[in-house]
Amino acid sequence: MLIVDKALEGRAAEGRPVRFAMVGCGFMGRGVVNQVVNSTPGMDIVAIATRRPETARAAFAEAGITDVVEADTPAAVDAAVAAGKHVVTADPTAVCRAETVEAMVEVTGAVEHGAHATLDAIEHGKHVVLMNAELDGTAGPILKVYADRAGVILTACDGDQPGVQMNLYRFVKGIGVTPLLCGNIKGLQDRYRNPTTQEGFAKQWGQNVHMVTSFADGTKISFEQAIVANATGMTVAKRGMLGHDWTGHIDEATSLYDVDQLKELGGIVDYVVGAKPGPGVYVFGTHDDPKQQHYLNLYKLGTGPLYSFYTPYHLCHFEVPTSVARAVLCDDAVMQPLGGPLVEVITRAKTALKAGTVLDELGGYHHYGECETAPVTAAERLLPQGVAEGCVLKRDVPQDHCITYDDVELPPSRLIDKLREEQTTHFA
């Protein structure tokens, strides 16, 4: 977003950088730290809260920051920042409530933990950038209600596929083309992948094996496309999306879709496996004006009726500073729900499971996520993927069974369950 660079230049010239904190500091978080410290004038990541503060210290050190102190209260964080120090802490409340912090980036990928930090930051006047599609796809609509009441921005981030899709969607819509499909290009889709099968890839890239598994088994893309649907008003063509295998160029994949069906549905979110250029995202749209159709054909977009627009890359952590600046300096969200959920991510058994099984975390051995419309999810009492971890099965379930609320006992006293109840009531 071109206006952001000038806004950040202004803050740099004033000696008043945008100060934000980060909750979580895994593979992606370390990249964010390095990007801000070494490539983003006018911005400072002043504090990191993580359950293992040594990882935050390492991230700062990798980026060349040595003036790091530990501070476990908001007042201590403020004092350290005022003294020009950078802070690490194990307590998210310390950074979410510090007055010197203008925004918080949530990058844990954990739903319950992320919900606590996000709500705390909102209630203490911080803009929140979510690098956590799992939380966004589970409770994003009600968290946006809280953010609106507090007068702050809750947003997904640039760089990750949902944000890249939304930027492209806004561009396409802005030139007068009607978007009918927002899509994601995948290289692999196998719902039965697990941490054992993905261990080698995770080690190769220094990533969390459960996160890597959630990419492979379709859970991650389901959350990503669900939040795109909730931000655009689109839906899914069927449970799990269409998910075509397509090894040609994405421009040629317009032939996979029926324009009349897309219009009837009001637009859909989807993905393809194997298309070029990958990884990337695409938006297909139509134009009803014959004069503009002539120009689109001249500009090599073809004769329609579907026109293809794509971005051939997503540069996750590189673009996170842009998201922070858009919220803080431009009062602009990259992407947020329009209202109540339109598409949910439901929980399906990855293998046959016995009664008494405590469901493991996302990207594990027990379950995978798939998109379903919110009305069907509610009517069939389907268990949202974002609340599955820690639930205890009350009965045996077969492989690929869509697990329901009636199949499980929920863990006690979780914030995410409270937020889900509020979300259901608020948008009834």
FENDA-V505817 format. One record per helix or strand of 2 or more residues. SS is the DSSP state (hx for helix, st for strand). FROM is the first residue (numbers start at 1). LEN is the number of residues. If there is no record, write none. Layout:
ss=SS from=FROM len=LEN
ss=SS from=FROM len=LEN
//
This chain:
ss=hx from=2 len=12
ss=st from=18 len=6
ss=hx from=27 len=13
ss=st from=43 len=7
ss=hx from=53 len=10
ss=st from=68 len=3
ss=hx from=74 len=9
ss=st from=86 len=4
ss=hx from=92 len=5
ss=st from=103 len=4
ss=hx from=111 len=13
ss=st from=127 len=4
ss=hx from=133 len=18
ss=st from=154 len=3
ss=hx from=161 len=14
ss=st from=178 len=9
ss=hx from=199 len=7
ss=hx from=209 len=8
ss=hx from=219 len=14
ss=st from=244 len=2
ss=hx from=250 len=7
ss=hx from=259 len=7
ss=st from=268 len=6
ss=st from=281 len=6
ss=hx from=290 len=9
ss=st from=307 len=5
ss=hx from=317 len=14
ss=st from=343 len=7
ss=st from=367 len=7
ss=hx from=374 len=6
ss=hx from=385 len=3
ss=st from=392 len=2
ss=hx from=405 len=3
ss=st from=408 len=2
ss=hx from=415 len=12
//
